[in-house]
Amino acid sequence: MNTIRNDSTLDFDVIVIGGSYAGLSGALQLARARRRVLVVDAGQRRNRFAGDSHGFLTRDGQPAAAIAAEGRAQLAAYPTVRFHDGMALGARPDGEGFSVALDDGTLAGAARLLLATGVRDELPPIPGLAERWGKSVFHCPYCHGYELDGGRIGVIANGPMSLHQAQMLPHWGRVTLFANEVCPLDAEQQADLDRRGVQVEPARVDRIEERATVILAGGRRLEMDGLFTFGRLHMASPVAEGLGCALDDGPLGPYIRTDDTRQTTVPGVFAAGDAIRNAGNVAMAVADGAMAGVGVHRSLLFGVAPFSKP
């Protein structure tokens, strides 16, 4: 395996911070352009709690971990690629490039940075929910809705966006919105859910048991085949904020502002994956990474262009 030595300071064309789908995809474009690339991978894929991945062409239904492992193995075959299995503690401008502090004390320098640092899900504090995350509790219907086979689907409300989730999910099954005392509905919203065949349970959710059985306050039990909910999203790494990259606030949390080339507001720093959007899956992350990798390479060829956001 191509790894960096702990006692050395190495210079690269690009340091990719984040070794999941977006980071690997971006690094692949750069490796094929024969650029010297360091991939910093802490091994914390957002979908590490899920078994199989869906919706990614040619890999539909395959184990999520296997897709990531195969991508890394293919990338490692390129002689200009190195890996650091650990964290980037921070990054700062350094001359005409950037310096990245790694968790083993190594400083690595590069002309460009590609941030594929991902996000962290803050789930509703309901007993039994976190243990089932990625197994019978999900956030993306395109990733996991089909496998519920038109069955009983519960939406655990965690704010106003839960209404949107309940409106979408009838295409995948028979939906109950557990309003959980945090998603009040006006008459128009209630009428819309009625038209879609969505049942509404206003009571507070006490806990989740068995596969996806919802226990309401007072002890009433409603057995579901699967549950969906939204978590509040947080940056999984402080690197973007430490560099001064502008963040926008979406309905689920902050995300890194980028232009069409995936450059952030800091010249020479690019970003891709879930950290730049409030929704995502493997296919979107791979696409983002590829676009960012090409954007980085073009900036190496032609210079850094000013940030341009329509």
C-alpha positions in Angstrom: 0.0 0.0 0.0 1.2 3.5 -0.9 1.4 5.2 2.5 3.4 8.2 3.7 6.1 7.8 6.3 5.5 9.3 9.7 8.8 11.0 9.9 8.6 12.9 6.6 7.2 16.0 5.2 6.1 15.4 1.6 4.9 17.8 -1.0 2.0 17.0 -3.3 0.1 18.6 -6.1 -3.2 17.9 -4.3 -4.2 16.8 -0.8 -7.6 15.2 -0.7 -9.1 15.3 2.8 -11.7 12.5 3.0 -11.3 9.0 1.6 -14.9 8.0 1.0 -16.8 8.0 -2.4 -16.4 11.7 -3.2 -12.7 11.9 -2.2 -11.8 8.7 -4.0 -13.6 9.8 -7.1 -11.8 13.2 -7.1 -8.5 11.6 -6.5 -9.0 9.2 -9.3 -9.3 12.0 -11.9 -6.2 13.6 -10.6 -4.2 10.3 -10.5 -5.1 9.7 -14.1 -3.8 13.2 -14.9 -0.5 12.0 -13.3 -0.7 14.5 -10.4 0.9 13.7 -7.0 -2.0 13.1 -4.7 -2.3 12.4 -0.9 -5.6 11.0 0.3 -6.3 11.5 4.0 -8.8 8.9 5.1 -10.0 8.6 8.7 -12.3 5.7 7.6 -15.5 7.3 8.8 -17.9 6.9 5.8 -21.3 8.4 6.5 -23.0 5.2 5.3 -20.8 2.9 7.4 -23.9 2.0 9.4 -25.7 0.6 6.3 -25.2 -2.8 4.8 -25.9 -2.5 1.1 -25.8 0.6 -1.2 -28.5 1.2 -3.8 -29.0 3.5 -6.7 -25.3 3.6 -8.0 -25.2 2.2 -11.5 -23.4 -1.2 -11.8 -23.1 -1.4 -8.0 -26.8 -1.5 -7.0 -27.3 -3.7 -4.0 -23.6 -4.3 -3.3 -22.2 -3.8 0.2 -21.3 -0.2 0.8 -18.0 -1.0 2.4 -17.0 -3.2 -0.5 -17.6 -0.4 -3.0 -15.4 1.9 -1.0 -12.7 -0.7 -0.6 -12.7 -1.5 -4.3 -12.4 2.1 -5.1 -9.5 2.6 -2.8 -7.7 -0.5 -4.2 -8.1 0.8 -7.7 -6.8 4.2 -6.8 -3.8 2.7 -4.9 -2.6 1.1 -8.1 -1.6 4.6 -9.4 2.0 5.3 -8.6 1.5 9.0 -7.8 -1.1 8.3 -5.1 -0.3 8.1 -1.3 -2.6 7.5 1.6 -2.6 8.6 5.2 -4.9 6.5 7.3 -5.9 9.1 9.9 -7.2 12.6 10.3 -6.3 16.0 9.1 -6.3 18.2 12.2 -6.2 21.5 10.3 -4.9 23.3 7.2 -3.6 26.7 6.4 -2.2 28.7 3.5 1.5 28.2 3.1 3.3 30.2 0.4 1.6 29.5 -2.9 -0.1 26.4 -1.5 -1.4 24.9 1.7 0.0 23.0 4.6 -2.0 20.2 6.3 -1.4 19.0 9.8 -2.0 15.2 10.1 -2.7 13.4 13.4 0.6 11.6 13.5 2.6 14.9 13.6 3.3 15.0 9.9 3.0 18.2 7.9 2.0 17.7 4.2 2.1 20.4 1.7 0.2 20.8 -1.6 -0.7 23.4 -4.2 -4.4 22.6 -4.0 -6.8 21.0 -1.4 -9.9 19.0 -2.2 -12.2 18.7 0.9 -14.4 15.6 0.9 -14.9 15.7 4.6 -18.6 14.7 4.7 -21.1 15.4 7.4 -22.2 14.0 10.7 -25.9 13.1 11.4 -27.4 14.3 14.7 -30.4 12.0 15.1 -33.5 12.7 17.1 -32.9 11.6 20.8 -35.3 8.7 20.7 -34.3 5.5 22.5 -33.7 2.7 20.1 -33.3 5.0 17.0 -29.6 5.3 16.7 -29.0 1.5 17.1 -31.2 0.9 14.0 -29.7 3.7 11.9 -28.8 2.3 8.4 -30.6 -1.0 9.2 -34.3 -0.3 9.6 -34.1 3.5 10.1 -33.0 5.6 7.1 -32.9 9.1 5.6 -32.9 8.5 1.8 -35.9 6.8 0.1 -33.9 6.5 -3.1 -31.3 4.4 -1.3 -33.6 2.2 0.9 -37.3 2.8 0.0 -37.6 0.1 -2.7 -36.5 -2.7 -0.4 -39.5 -2.0 1.9 -41.6 -3.6 -0.9 -44.6 -1.2 -0.5 -44.9 -2.0 3.2 -45.6 0.1 6.3 -43.3 3.1 6.4 -43.1 5.4 9.4 -41.7 9.0 9.3 -40.3 10.1 12.7 -40.7 13.9 12.6 -37.7 15.9 13.6 -38.8 19.3 12.3 -40.6 21.0 9.4 -38.6 19.0 6.8 -40.3 15.8 8.0 -43.5 17.0 6.2 -41.6 16.9 2.9 -40.4 13.4 3.7 -43.9 12.2 4.4 -45.1 13.7 1.2 -42.5 11.9 -0.8 -42.6 8.4 0.7 -46.1 7.2 -0.5 -44.4 6.2 -3.7 -42.6 3.5 -1.6 -45.3 2.3 0.7 -48.1 3.0 3.2 -46.9 6.0 5.2 -47.6 7.1 8.7 -46.2 10.5 9.9 -45.3 10.4 13.6 -45.6 14.1 14.3 -43.8 13.6 17.6 -45.0 17.0 18.9 -42.4 18.8 16.7 -44.2 18.9 13.3 -47.5 20.8 13.7 -49.7 20.8 10.6 -52.0 23.5 9.3 -55.2 22.6 7.5 -53.7 22.8 4.1 -50.8 20.5 5.0 -53.2 18.0 6.6 -55.4 18.1 3.5 -52.3 17.4 1.3 -51.3 14.4 3.4 -54.9 13.1 3.3 -54.8 13.3 -0.5 -51.6 11.2 -0.5 -53.0 8.7 1.9 -50.6 9.5 4.7 -51.8 8.7 8.2 -50.8 11.2 11.0 -50.1 10.2 14.6 -49.7 13.3 16.7 -48.5 11.7 19.9 -44.9 11.8 21.2 -42.7 8.9 20.2 -41.4 7.2 23.3 -39.0 4.7 21.8 -38.3 2.2 19.0 -38.3 -1.5 19.6 -37.9 -4.8 17.5 -37.2 -4.1 13.9 -39.1 -0.8 13.5 -42.0 -0.8 16.1 -42.9 2.6 17.3 -43.9 2.9 20.9 -46.0 6.1 21.5 -46.4 7.9 24.8 -49.0 5.9 26.7 -47.7 2.6 25.4 -49.5 2.2 22.1 -47.4 0.2 19.6 -47.4 0.6 15.8 -45.4 -2.0 13.9 -43.6 -0.6 10.8 -41.5 -2.3 8.2 -39.0 0.6 8.1 -38.6 4.1 9.4 -37.3 7.4 7.9 -36.2 10.5 9.7 -34.0 13.6 9.2 -31.0 14.3 11.4 -29.5 17.7 11.9 -26.3 17.8 9.8 -22.9 19.0 11.1 -19.6 19.3 9.3 -17.7 16.1 10.1 -14.4 18.1 10.1 -13.4 21.6 11.2 -10.9 22.0 8.3 -13.2 24.0 5.9 -14.2 26.5 8.6 -10.6 26.7 9.8 -9.5 27.7 6.3 -12.2 30.4 6.1 -14.5 28.6 3.5 -17.9 30.2 3.5 -20.8 28.0 4.6 -24.4 28.3 3.7 -27.2 27.2 6.0 -29.6 24.7 4.5 -32.8 23.3 6.0 -30.9 20.5 7.7 -27.6 22.3 8.5 -24.6 24.0 7.1 -22.8 23.1 3.9 -19.7 24.4 2.1 -20.4 27.0 -0.5 -18.9 26.1 -3.9 -19.2 27.3 -7.5 -19.8 25.2 -10.6 -16.1 24.0 -10.6 -16.5 22.9 -7.0 -14.1 25.6 -5.8 -14.9 27.1 -2.4 -14.7 30.8 -1.6 -11.0 30.2 -0.7 -8.9 30.2 -3.9 -7.3 26.8 -4.5 -9.6 24.9 -2.1 -12.2 22.7 -3.7 -14.9 20.6 -2.0 -17.2 17.7 -2.9 -19.7 15.2 -1.5 -22.2 15.5 1.3 -20.3 18.5 2.8 -21.5 20.7 -0.1 -25.2 19.6 -0.3 -28.0 18.9 2.2 -28.9 15.7 0.3 -26.7 13.0 -1.2 -26.0 9.4 -1.9 -23.1 7.4 -3.4 -23.9 8.2 -7.0 -24.1 12.0 -6.2 -20.9 11.8 -4.2 -19.0 10.1 -7.0 -20.3 12.6 -9.5 -19.3 15.6 -7.2 -15.9 14.1 -6.7 -15.2 13.7 -10.4 -16.3 17.3 -11.1 -14.1 18.6 -8.2 -11.1 16.5 -9.4 -11.4 18.0 -12.9 -11.9 21.5 -11.4 -8.7 21.1 -9.3 -6.7 19.8 -12.3 -7.8 22.7 -14.5 -6.8 25.2 -11.8 -3.3 23.6 -11.8 -3.1 24.0 -15.6 -4.6 27.4 -16.0 -4.4 29.0 -12.6 -7.0 29.7 -9.9 -10.1 31.4 -11.3 -12.1 33.8 -9.1 -15.0 32.2 -7.2 -18.1 32.4 -9.4 -21.5 31.5 -8.1 -24.5 32.3 -10.3 
